[in-house]
Amino acid sequence: MIQGELTYRIVQPKRVAEVLDYSVDARGNYRSEDPTKLNDRLVHASQVLAKAFVQRFALRELLVKSSEMTAEVAQGMGASEAVTRLGIEVLDVSILGIKSNPEMSKALQAGAREELLRKADEAVFARRNASVEMERSIKENELKTEIAVEQKKREVRETQMSTDIALEAQRATLVDSRTENERKEAESRAFALQQILDPLKSIDWKTLMAAGGGGDAKLNIALAFRELAENAEKIGQLNISPDLLAMLTQSELPTNPKPHK
């Protein structure tokens, strides 16, 4: 249901008189009902324009389009051939209200409640989804941070390993150099000793022993016993007295030991 007001004026009375019968009797009463039909014609024309507007929108949308309807109806009334033929000028059109019948109102209210509930559910879902998305983003950031930390730790370990490898290489080089130096020193000592020993190879050991330890009584006695051992096949019998053995086992021997018979 649409309620409104229409304000007009008659600007060409002759046209109205040509279309409608405004004649009166001797008492001044209208002879016909045409004068009362002028308002009906204008209302009908405005209803046609309003109906054309209403059909383009759903009722829910129409309830908030009263200003647009007012402008369209006013423009349509000004351009209407039926209104122009009557010599009428429409001064103002206003829509006082757009209402639905009680049954439709209940249906709209139920639909509105359902729409509000649906929007509320959508809002809850959107909040939950945003919360889940935020939590996922936080977890992703935490994971990225952990990955960055592990990457940094790995780089530190790799750097430490590179340093250790370099140190071990230096140590290996040092050991190799030390081993090479020791080998060269050993070869040098061996060469020097070889140079000393080579001339002595042709000299009899007895001569060497006599030359090196002639003043040592124990050494001389040892040489004598070795001489006896080498010529054992030529000796029939050899007797060594206990006194001689005791004297030989002493820490020091007399410079000129007395021979035993």
C-alpha positions in Angstrom: 0.0 0.0 0.0 1.3 3.4 -1.1 0.1 6.6 0.5 0.8 10.0 -1.1 -0.4 13.5 -1.9 -0.8 15.2 -5.3 -1.0 19.0 -5.5 -2.2 20.6 -8.8 -3.8 23.6 -10.3 -6.0 24.2 -13.3 -4.1 26.4 -15.7 -6.4 26.0 -18.7 -10.0 26.0 -17.5 -11.4 25.8 -21.1 -9.7 22.4 -21.6 -11.1 21.1 -18.4 -14.6 22.3 -19.4 -14.2 20.7 -22.8 -13.5 17.3 -21.3 -15.6 17.5 -18.2 -19.1 18.9 -17.6 -18.9 21.7 -15.1 -22.4 23.2 -15.9 -24.7 24.0 -13.0 -28.5 24.3 -12.5 -30.5 27.3 -11.2 -29.5 26.3 -7.7 -25.8 26.3 -8.5 -25.4 22.5 -8.3 -23.3 20.6 -10.8 -25.5 18.8 -13.3 -23.1 15.9 -13.5 -20.5 14.1 -11.4 -17.7 15.0 -13.8 -16.2 17.7 -11.4 -15.6 15.0 -8.8 -13.9 12.7 -11.4 -11.0 15.1 -12.0 -9.3 14.0 -8.8 -10.0 10.3 -9.7 -8.4 10.8 -13.1 -5.2 12.4 -11.6 -5.0 9.7 -9.0 -5.4 7.0 -11.6 -2.6 8.5 -13.7 -0.3 8.7 -10.7 -1.2 5.1 -9.7 -0.2 3.9 -13.2 3.1 5.6 -12.9 3.6 4.3 -9.4 2.7 0.7 -10.4 5.3 0.9 -13.3 7.9 1.9 -10.7 6.9 -0.8 -8.2 7.1 -3.6 -10.7 10.8 -3.0 -11.2 11.8 -3.6 -7.6 11.3 -6.2 -4.9 9.1 -5.2 -2.0 12.1 -5.2 0.3 13.9 -2.7 -2.0 10.8 -0.7 -2.6 10.3 0.1 1.1 13.4 2.3 1.0 12.9 3.9 -2.5 10.1 6.4 -1.7 12.2 9.4 -2.8 13.0 7.8 -6.1 9.4 6.9 -6.6 8.3 10.5 -5.9 10.7 12.0 -8.4 9.6 9.5 -11.1 5.9 9.9 -10.5 6.2 13.8 -10.6 8.2 13.7 -13.8 5.7 11.2 -15.3 2.7 13.4 -14.3 4.2 16.4 -15.9 4.8 14.6 -19.2 1.4 12.7 -19.2 -0.8 13.4 -22.2 -3.9 12.9 -20.2 -2.9 15.5 -17.6 -1.8 17.9 -20.3 -5.1 17.5 -22.2 -7.0 18.5 -19.0 -5.0 21.7 -18.7 -3.7 20.7 -15.4 -0.2 21.6 -13.9 1.1 19.2 -11.3 2.7 21.3 -8.5 3.9 18.6 -6.1 3.9 14.9 -5.6 4.9 13.3 -2.3 4.9 9.7 -1.1 3.8 9.6 2.6 4.5 5.9 3.1 5.0 2.5 1.5 3.5 -0.2 3.6 2.7 -3.9 3.0 -0.4 -5.7 4.3 -0.2 -7.6 7.6 0.5 -10.9 6.1 3.2 -9.5 3.9 4.7 -7.6 6.8 5.0 -10.8 8.8 6.6 -12.5 5.9 9.0 -9.6 5.4 9.8 -9.6 9.1 10.4 -13.3 9.1 12.6 -12.9 6.0 14.4 -10.0 7.7 15.0 -12.1 10.8 16.4 -14.9 8.7 18.5 -12.5 6.8 19.8 -11.0 10.0 20.5 -14.5 11.4 22.3 -15.4 8.1 24.4 -12.3 8.3 25.1 -12.9 11.9 26.2 -16.5 11.0 28.3 -15.1 8.2 29.9 -12.6 10.6 30.7 -15.4 13.1 32.1 -17.5 10.3 34.1 -14.6 9.0 35.5 -13.9 12.5 36.4 -17.6 12.9 37.9 -17.8 9.5 39.9 -14.6 10.2 41.0 -16.1 13.5 42.0 -19.4 11.8 43.8 -17.4 9.1 45.6 -15.3 11.7 46.6 -18.4 13.7 47.9 -20.0 10.5 49.8 -16.8 9.7 51.3 -16.8 13.2 52.3 -20.5 12.9 53.8 -19.8 9.4 55.8 -16.9 10.9 57.0 -19.1 13.8 58.0 -21.8 11.4 59.8 -19.4 9.2 61.6 -18.1 12.3 62.5 -21.6 13.3 63.8 -22.3 9.8 65.8 -19.1 9.8 67.3 -20.0 13.2 68.2 -23.5 12.1 69.7 -22.1 8.9 71.8 -19.8 10.9 72.9 -22.6 13.2 73.8 -24.7 10.2 75.8 -21.8 8.8 77.6 -21.4 12.1 78.3 -25.2 12.2 79.5 -25.1 8.6 81.8 -22.2 9.4 83.1 -24.0 12.5 83.7 -27.2 10.4 85.5 -25.1 7.8 87.6 -23.6 10.5 88.3 -27.0 12.0 89.2 -28.5 8.6 91.6 -25.6 8.0 93.2 -26.1 11.4 93.5 -29.8 10.7 95.0 -29.1 7.3 97.5 -26.8 9.0 98.3 -29.4 11.7 98.7 -32.1 9.0 101.1 -29.8 7.1 103.0 -29.1 10.3 103.2 -32.8 11.1 104.3 -33.5 7.6 107.0 -30.8 7.9 108.1 -32.1 11.3 108.2 -35.7 10.1 110.2 -34.6 7.0 112.6 -32.6 9.2 113.0 -35.5 11.6 113.6 -37.9 8.6 116.2 -35.5 7.2 117.9 -35.2 10.6 117.8 -39.0 11.0 119.3 -39.4 7.5 121.9 -36.8 8.4 122.8 -38.6 11.6 122.9 -41.9 9.9 125.1 -40.5 7.1 127.5 -39.1 9.7 127.5 -42.4 11.6 128.0 -44.2 8.4 131.0 -42.0 7.6 132.5 -42.8 11.0 131.8 -46.6 10.8 132.9 -47.2 7.2 136.7 -46.7 8.0 136.3 -49.1 11.0 134.9 -52.0 9.0 138.4 -53.1 7.9 139.9 -53.0 11.4 139.9 -56.1 13.6 137.6 -55.9 16.6 140.4 -56.8 18.9 142.4 -53.9 17.8 139.3 -51.7 18.3 138.7 -53.0 21.8 142.3 -52.6 22.7 142.3 -49.1 21.3 139.1 -48.1 23.0 139.3 -49.8 26.4 142.9 -50.8 27.1 142.8 -49.3 30.6 139.7 -51.1 31.7 140.7 -54.3 33.7 137.2 -55.9 33.4 137.2 -55.3 29.6 140.7 -56.8 29.3 139.6 -59.9 31.3 136.5 -60.2 29.2 138.6 -60.0 26.0 140.9 -62.7 27.5 137.9 -65.0 28.2 136.6 -64.4 24.7 140.0 -65.3 23.3 139.9 -68.5 25.3 136.4 -69.2 24.0 137.5 -68.8 20.4 140.4 -71.2 21.0 138.5 -73.6 23.2 139.3 -76.6 20.9 143.0 -76.0 21.5 142.7 -76.0 25.3 142.5 -79.3 27.0 141.4 -78.2 30.5 140.8 -74.8 32.1 140.5 -74.3 35.9 139.1 -71.0 37.4 139.4 -70.7 41.1 136.6 -69.2 43.2 138.9 -66.4 44.3 139.3 -65.3 40.7 135.5 -65.4 40.1 134.9 -63.4 43.3 137.4 -60.9 42.2 135.9 -60.6 38.7 132.4 -60.0 40.1 133.6 -57.1 42.3 132.5 -53.6 41.3 136.1 -52.5 41.0 139.2 -54.6 40.1 142.7 -53.8 41.3 144.7 -51.9 38.8 147.3 -54.6 38.7 145.6 -57.8 39.8 147.8 -60.6 40.9 147.8 -63.6 38.6 146.5 -66.8 40.0 148.4 -69.9 39.5 
